[in-house]
Amino acid sequence: MKLRTRFGRVEDTSPYPAPEEVYNWRIWAMMLSASMAAGMFGYDGAFIGSTLKLPAFKAAFGLNDERGAKVLAGLSSHIVSTFQAGCFVGTLTTYPLVERIGIRKCLFLASLIFNLGVVLQMAGKGSLAMIYAGRALTGVGVGNSYYVGPAYVSMNSPPAVRGRMVGLLETVYQAFGVVGFWICYGTNRNISPLSDAQWRIPVGLQFIPGVLLAVLMATQPEAPRWSIANGKREQGIRDLCYLRNLTPDHPYIAFEIQQIDEQLASERAGAGSSKFTDKLREAFGKRNRSRLAIGLAMMLFQNLSGINALNYYSATLIGNIGFKGTDVSLLATGVYGLEKALITLIFMTFFVDSVGRRKALILGSIGAATGMLYLGIYTNVADTFNSTPPRDAGAIFGLVAFYWYTLHYAYSWNGIPFMFCAEVFGNNIRMLCMTMTTCMQWIAQFMIVYSLPYMVVSIKSYTFIFFGVCTLAACAFTYLFVPETKGVVLEDMDVLFNARGLAPHQMKAFHQIMSTRAHDTVVAQGVTTVTNNEARHLHSDDTSGGDKSKHDGGEVRYDTSSP
């Protein structure tokens, strides 16, 4: 079923199409509020690598060239990777807090910790220890918020736009990344290297997303699924009605609540209790372990593609393909960030819920790998790591390959792994499984950003080749093991992933089961359903029982019996 709403065209391919009222401004305000968690992470990923190149920062913290390449590489890796270590700790410690106090309060706590870390960095002139401590705390804040933010949006989004809304978190991440890149470029161009303001401005602007997260989340409700699962049923129903812009007696609200209740009952029956050990047993049990393994692998492959090497050290790597000089490398880095943000915005807004996750990952892997492999071959042949090559056709094409890689990564591995992990796990173990997958993200990211300065010094051009080969491996992994999840209701993920075989066979079996279920519902209940994007409308003189809701010129009935 296709709808035109004030926020764009919506295509609902589920057997239970949502009414038009569901696509209202409230769900977009909810997404924007939680997206400040992505903004905190995005700004950090952009500003710190460029800030390390600023003359004022080097002078303030003793990062002078005379200390030697390996010593500088070590200091840079420590400053950058301390953040990832904090993120890991933040993610690991958030799970018990989410279980006890909820998602919304965890986001408030993340904002407080993050802003405290910024204060320490601002006060740390000349003290690397203060920088390390501040970056560790900002990492804890990001680890907390970027872990629960996608889950919050996924749990609150209608299925037809869930991919778009979770994907737009990545767009906000990229937007703040663009700001971070260009702030450093601007301060380098316009503020004297003798002034501490050159590095304090980009460091201090971390306060913007940190404060906005708390302010905007103050206007948002707790996730209804979390409230219902934790004994706050009336509050959960009120919040669900608010987000859907529907009354409590609307049949679609009854349908969503019943779906939540049935999934909770099924999960509790399988887990036996709500104890942590039982949830852990369920997460690694037969029904869920394949999803968990895929999520962990996707987070690993996302980092092995080399993106965080570019995020944190793009100025350095651009210099190593022949574009030397602080001003030139920062300018090229700013263009890189702008491109990544625009491509992510376009894809996540218009294509993610039509193209889907699987196809984007496969095509993006192939495109990104070709860019990385060219960079490896060119820098090896031209020996750019040991000398400054002329800016000939090879060097210019190297810069093109850099942006070609960015193009294909932006619409694929940039946001889809987080989207996948936010939508595939059952409500009872969603936060536990996301804790594990997000911790894998931070471990892999720490591994890459800590190792990269040493890789550049030691294996040079083979750094690019390593990332290119890993990205090709990610392509093969996706084809074999990652099924398509676009348009799948959260409560139906069990059906998709419990089908036998590799991903192509799972998808075929899932569509057969959904078609059979829809057909049986029509035959047994005499209700209208939607399959294969067609609305089957009841005759106006139908007198059978059940609730109806006007939708796109016809009548859609929501079956509130078990499908």
Sequence and secondary structure as in RCSB ss.txt:
>XXXX:A:sequence
MKLRTRFGRVEDTSPYPAPEEVYNWRIWAMMLSASMAAGMFGYDGAFIGSTLKLPAFKAAFGLNDERGAKVLAGL
SSHIVSTFQAGCFVGTLTTYPLVERIGIRKCLFLASLIFNLGVVLQMAGKGSLAMIYAGRALTGVGVGNSYYVGP
AYVSMNSPPAVRGRMVGLLETVYQAFGVVGFWICYGTNRNISPLSDAQWRIPVGLQFIPGVLLAVLMATQPEAPR
WSIANGKREQGIRDLCYLRNLTPDHPYIAFEIQQIDEQLASERAGAGSSKFTDKLREAFGKRNRSRLAIGLAMML
FQNLSGINALNYYSATLIGNIGFKGTDVSLLATGVYGLEKALITLIFMTFFVDSVGRRKALILGSIGAATGMLYL
GIYTNVADTFNSTPPRDAGAIFGLVAFYWYTLHYAYSWNGIPFMFCAEVFGNNIRMLCMTMTTCMQWIAQFMIVY
SLPYMVVSIKSYTFIFFGVCTLAACAFTYLFVPETKGVVLEDMDVLFNARGLAPHQMKAFHQIMSTRAHDTVVAQ
GVTTVTNNEARHLHSDDTSGGDKSKHDGGEVRYDTSSP
>XXXX:A:secstr
 EEEETTEEEE  SSS   GGGSSHHHHHHHHHHTHHHHHHHHHHHHHHHHTT HHHHHHHT  GGG HHHHHHH
HHHHHHHHHHHHHHHHHHHHHHHHHH HHHHHHHHHHHHHHHHHHHHT TT HHHHHHHHHHHHHHHHHHHHHHH
HHHHHHS GGGHHHHHHHHHHHHHHHHHHHHHHHHHHHHHS TTSTHHHHHHHHTTHHHHHHHHHHHTTS   HH
HHHHTT HHHHHHHHHHHHT  TT HHHHHHHHHHHHHHHHHHHHHSSS HHHHHHHHTSTTTHHHHHHHHHHHH
HHHHTTHHHHHHHHHHHHHTTT  SHHHHHHHHHHHHHHHHHHHHHHHHHTHHHH HHHHHHHHHHHHHHHHHHH
HHHHHHHTTTTS    SHHHHHHHHHHHHHHHHHHTTTTTHHHHHHHHSS TTTHHHHHHHHHHHHHHHHHHHHH
HHHHHHHHTTTHHHHHHHHHHHHHHHHHHHH    TT  GGGHHHHHTSSSSHHHHHHHHHHHHHHHHHHHHHHH
    EETTEE    TT    S EEEETTEEEE   S  
